[in-house]
């Protein structure tokens, strides 16, 4: 499939909080993150793609039920994981129970970005739910909190069956075009695209 930047556009409005609450009301783990092989493989590739053995402080927006948060805890002194849905926060807190270096909070993004700075940001399957304005605010605000020399890992689904959809191809192109980032690692397969960018000093 040949894809060019600009062949799909973000949603006119960001997906609503009610949309995501409804997903959790219908199913405890709406995306089957805890059981689906494709997601287990995606998490393994993400962890293997982190360039550094250890990070000081990690921010993970859109943590869902916390499967990746558990893995990040092994490589980070501190992990702040957030989601907009109360039920997701409950499940992520249960998944990370006993991990003193993980804090799970409720946050509606991009309005409720965290205080402080991070040397690692991990964004998975989140950015294509945002409108153009919210995506810009999310990227600008998140990267303002990424320390110079810090890493941003983004991993998103590629919708190869519906090439007109705004998917991982498009949101990663937005990231790649953002000033102040340089590419470090890229992985693309039939299921997802993953990029690691480093914030230029």
N, C-alpha and C positions, 0 to 999 in steps of 0.2 A: 504494500500500500504506500502510495506517495502522499505525504502530508506536507502542507506548507503552512507557515505561520499566518494566521488570519482566516483559516478556512472554517473556523468555528468560533463562537463568541460566548462569553459568560452568560449565565441566566440574567434576565432583566432585573430580578430581585433575588436576594439571597434566600436560600431555602429557609423556611420559618422554623422557629423553635417548636411549634406545634407539630410540624412534619416529623421531626426527630423524636419527639415525645410519643407520637403515634406509633413509630416503628418499635419502640421499646415496650409499649403497651401490647403490641401484637406478638412480640417475641423477645425473650430475655436477652438474646445475643443476635440482634437483627442481621448482622453480616456473617454470622457463624465464625467469628474470629478465633474462637477457642478450639474449633474442631476442623475447619476447612484446610485441606492440605495446601492449597495455593497460598493461603495466608501464613501458614506455618513456614513454608519455604520463603515467602517474602520477608518474614521477620528474620529468618536465618541469614538471608542475603544482606539485609539491612545491617545487622550486627557485624557481619564480616566486612562490610564496606566502611565502617567507621575507621578513619585513618589512624587514630590514636588509641593507645591501650587504655588510657584513663582520661576522664574529663572531670572537671570540678563541679560544674552546675549545668544541668540539662533542663530544657523546657520542652514539654511535649503537649502541644495543643491538639484537641480532638482525640483524646486517649481511648475513647470507647470503653470497653470492659477491662482494659488494663493489661492485655497480654504482652504488648511490647514494653510497657512500663516495667514489668517484672524483669525483663532481660536488660533493659537500660540500667537498672539498679546495680547490676553486676559490674558495670563499667564506669559508673558515675558516683561521685561523692554525695551528690544531692540531685534528686529528680523532682521537678514540679510538673505534674500531669493534670490537665484540665479537660473538662467536657461540659457541654451546655445542658445536658439532660441529667436530672437528679438520679434516675435509676442507673445510668451509666456510671456516675460517681460512686454510688453505693457498691456496684459490682467491682469497679476498679479498686476501691478501698479494700474490699474483701480479698481481691487477688493479690494485693500488695501488703496485706496484714502481716505484721512481723518484720517488715522491711523499714527500719527506722529512717533510712535515707530517702524515702519516697513520701511525697505529700500530694494528695489528690484533692482538687478543689473544683467547684462549679464556676464556670466563666462563660459568658456569651461573647463571642468574638465577632468583629474586631474591637468592640466597645470596651471590653474588660481585659486588656492586656496586662501582664504582671509588672510589678515593680522590679527593679534591679536588672542585672545583666547576666548573661549566660555565655559559656564557651562552647555549648552545643545546643542546637535546636533541631528537633526531629518532628517533621510534619508528614503524617500519613493519611492519604485518602480524605482530605479536607478541603483543599483550596478550590476545587471545581464546584463546590456548593455555593460559592460567594459571587455576588454581583461584581461588576467591574469596579465600582467605587469601593465596595467592601474589600475586594481582593487587593486593591491598591493600598488601602489603609492597613490591611493585615500585613502585607509585605513590608511596607514602610515601617510600621510599628514594631514588627518582629525583628527586622534587621537593625533597627535602632538599638535593640536590646541585645544583639549579638556582639560580643566583644571582638575587637580587632584580632585577627588571627584565628577566630573561632570557626567552627564548622556548622553548616546547615545541611542536614540530610532530608531530602524530600523523596517520598515514594508514593506513587499514585497509579490507580488502575488505568489501563489502556483499553478503550472501547473499540476494538478492531471490528466488531460486527456492525457498529453504527458510526462510521467515520465522520459524520457531521456533528457528533456530540462533542461538547467541550469536556475534555478529559485530561489525563496526565500529560499527554503530548503538549497540550496548549498551556497548562499552568506551569510546566517546567520551562517552556519557552519564555514565559513571563519572568520566571526566576532568572534564567540565563541572561536576560536582557537588563536585569536590574543593576544599576551602577554600584560598584563597590564589592562585587562578588567575582571570584574566579573559579572556574570549574576544576574539580579535583578527581572525581570518579563518576563514571556513568555505566549503568547497566540497563538494558532493555530486552524484554522477551515477549512472549505471546500474552502475558498476563499483566505486567506492570512495567513502569519505567522508574528508575531510581537515579538520582543525582546527588552528589555531595559537592557543595560549594564552600569555599573558604572566604571569609571576609578579609579584604585587603587591608593591611595595616595603614 
